[in-house]
Amino acid sequence: MSGSAEAKASPAQTRLVAVDLDGTLLAPDGTVRPSDIAAAAALEAAGIAVCVCTGRLHSGAVQAIRALAITGPSVVLDGSYVVEPDGTELHAANLDASVADAALRVTKDHDVAPFLFGENQVWFDVRARPHVDYVRIWSESVRETATLSDRARATAGVLIVGSESGAKRSRDAIHAATGYETKVLPPRRSAFPDLWALVLRAPGANKGTGLHWLANRMGISMSEVACVGDWYNDVPMFEVAGRSFVMSNAPPEVKSTATEQLAASCDSGGAVMEVARRLGAPVLTRSI
């Protein structure tokens, strides 16, 4: 990875920039800064499309999509879906119901809380009530149901949160029951310092596969795609994009997978502006 201010010449002209939300684009209050809105407009004016590529559901990403005035599809729920700005699904990969059922059974034994992603909403039952605030960034619609297992037949994914030991025991139990493999992710938000998480999605679905599907639909190669992110779920898109820009606040192991490091952080903002300038799009200081 290059951390220098000047990027090396890209192997192909960039035609699409994919932007992560949490830890990358969004300010701590969840808004998009005017500088990055102006930079997205500059990219579009230069003939470079912009899309969101996020772990959130569309309902949790729609405000950012609107703020950036994105008119084309975006990648949501870590590549499980590619959707139009209005939420219309173009591509979908749901989790197998047997894996979702097994995950729900496992959570009863390991003192963790399960949530289901489905119908562009987050579903939970009484066990997960203490952790509802944790999932609100994923969707504007978070709903309780008395029978969570009824939702497992058509779910986009499962989120399990709890202590480190509970999350790891759940991961191992799910693997033993189904063969499904997933990683346990450490806490990343200061408001929830003790919550570890694991996310179950359709096997093979990630930001890289979702972005690849979108590039194919647009008729462009992955060498013409650039992306920017900060977290472990961004690594798959870093690995397939022609250029990948990582935030300065990213963990070292995430930084090592990107081609270029940004000076911008989630606190300072300006990631899209910095990327636009590196790609040669004219971003006027007076416009931001």
Backbone hydrogen bonds, N-H to C=O, Kabsch-Sander energy under -0.5 kcal/mol:
donor,donor_aa,acceptor,acceptor_aa,energy
2,S,259,T,-2.4
3,G,1,M,-0.5
7,A,5,A,-0.6
15,R,224,E,-3.5
16,L,224,E,-1.5
17,V,49,A,-2.6
18,A,226,A,-2.7
19,V,51,C,-2.6
20,D,228,V,-2.2
24,T,21,L,-1.9
25,L,20,D,-0.7
25,L,21,L,-1.1
26,L,21,L,-1.8
27,A,31,T,-3.0
30,G,27,A,-2.7
33,R,25,L,-0.6
33,R,31,T,-0.5
36,D,33,R,-0.6
37,I,33,R,-1.8
38,A,34,P,-2.5
39,A,35,S,-1.8
40,A,36,D,-2.3
41,A,37,I,-1.9
42,A,38,A,-2.0
43,L,39,A,-2.3
44,E,40,A,-2.3
45,A,41,A,-2.4
46,A,42,A,-1.4
47,G,44,E,-1.6
48,I,43,L,-2.8
49,A,15,R,-2.3
49,A,47,G,-0.6
51,C,17,V,-2.4
53,C,19,V,-2.4
54,T,75,V,-2.4
57,L,138,W,-1.9
60,G,57,L,-1.2
60,G,138,W,-0.7
61,A,57,L,-0.8
61,A,58,H,-1.2
62,V,58,H,-1.8
65,I,61,A,-2.2
66,R,62,V,-2.4
67,A,63,Q,-2.3
68,L,64,A,-2.2
69,A,66,R,-1.2
70,I,65,I,-2.2
74,S,83,V,-2.5
75,V,52,V,-2.8
76,V,74,S,-0.5
76,V,81,Y,-2.5
77,L,56,R,-3.1
78,D,54,T,-2.3
79,G,76,V,-0.5
80,S,76,V,-0.5
80,S,77,L,-1.7
81,Y,76,V,-1.8
82,V,91,H,-1.9
83,V,74,S,-2.6
84,E,88,T,-2.7
87,G,84,E,-2.4
90,L,82,V,-3.2
91,H,82,V,-1.5
93,A,80,S,-1.7
95,L,155,T,-1.8
99,V,96,D,-0.7
100,A,96,D,-2.0
101,D,97,A,-2.8
102,A,98,S,-2.0
103,A,99,V,-2.5
104,L,100,A,-2.1
105,R,101,D,-2.0
106,V,102,A,-2.4
107,T,103,A,-1.9
108,K,104,L,-0.6
108,K,105,R,-0.9
109,D,106,V,-2.0
110,H,106,V,-0.6
112,V,107,T,-1.0
113,A,161,V,-3.1
115,F,159,L,-2.6
116,L,123,W,-2.2
117,F,157,G,-2.8
118,G,116,L,-0.6
118,G,121,Q,-2.5
121,Q,118,G,-1.5
122,V,141,S,-2.3
123,W,116,L,-3.0
124,F,143,R,-1.9
128,A,125,D,-1.7
129,R,126,V,-1.1
131,H,128,A,-2.0
132,V,129,R,-1.5
134,Y,131,H,-0.9
135,V,131,H,-0.7
135,V,132,V,-1.1
136,R,132,V,-0.6
136,R,133,D,-0.7
138,W,135,V,-1.7
139,S,135,V,-0.6
142,V,140,E,-0.6
143,R,122,V,-3.0
145,T,124,F,-2.6
150,D,147,T,-1.3
151,R,148,L,-1.7
152,A,149,S,-1.2
153,R,150,D,-0.5
154,A,151,R,-1.2
155,T,152,A,-0.6
156,A,117,F,-3.4
157,G,117,F,-1.1
158,V,200,L,-2.1
159,L,115,F,-2.7
160,I,198,L,-2.4
161,V,113,A,-2.3
162,G,196,W,-1.9
163,S,111,D,-0.5
167,A,163,S,-2.7
168,K,164,E,-2.3
169,R,165,S,-2.4
170,S,166,G,-2.1
171,R,167,A,-2.4
172,D,168,K,-2.2
173,A,169,R,-2.4
174,I,170,S,-2.6
175,H,171,R,-2.1
176,A,172,D,-2.3
177,A,173,A,-1.9
178,T,174,I,-2.3
179,G,174,I,-0.5
179,G,175,H,-2.2
180,Y,174,I,-0.6
185,L,183,K,-0.5
185,L,197,A,-3.7
192,F,189,R,-2.0
195,L,192,F,-1.2
196,W,162,G,-3.4
196,W,194,D,-0.7
197,A,185,L,-2.1
198,L,160,I,-2.0
200,L,158,V,-3.2
201,R,199,V,-0.5
202,A,93,A,-0.6
205,A,202,A,-2.4
206,N,204,G,-0.5
210,G,206,N,-2.5
211,L,207,K,-2.2
212,H,208,G,-2.1
213,W,209,T,-2.3
214,L,210,G,-2.0
215,A,211,L,-2.6
216,N,212,H,-2.3
217,R,213,W,-2.0
218,M,214,L,-2.0
219,G,215,A,-0.8
219,G,216,N,-0.8
220,I,215,A,-2.5
224,E,221,S,-1.6
225,V,222,M,-1.6
226,A,16,L,-2.9
227,C,243,R,-1.7
228,V,18,A,-2.1
229,G,245,F,-1.9
234,D,231,W,-2.1
235,V,231,W,-0.5
235,V,232,Y,-1.2
237,M,234,D,-0.7
238,F,234,D,-2.0
239,E,235,V,-2.2
240,V,236,P,-0.6
240,V,237,M,-0.5
241,A,237,M,-2.0
242,G,222,M,-2.0
242,G,225,V,-1.2
243,R,225,V,-1.7
245,F,227,C,-3.3
246,V,260,E,-2.5
247,M,229,G,-2.2
248,S,264,A,-2.5
250,A,247,M,-1.5
254,V,251,P,-1.1
255,K,251,P,-2.4
256,S,252,P,-1.9
257,T,254,V,-1.6
258,A,255,K,-1.4
259,T,244,S,-0.8
260,E,244,S,-2.4
261,Q,2,S,-2.0
262,L,246,V,-3.0
269,G,265,S,-2.7
274,E,270,G,-2.5
275,V,271,A,-2.5
276,A,272,V,-2.8
277,R,273,M,-2.1
278,R,274,E,-2.1
279,L,275,V,-2.0
280,G,277,R,-1.0
281,A,276,A,-2.6
283,V,281,A,-0.8
284,L,282,P,-0.6
287,S,284,L,-1.6
288,I,285,T,-1.6
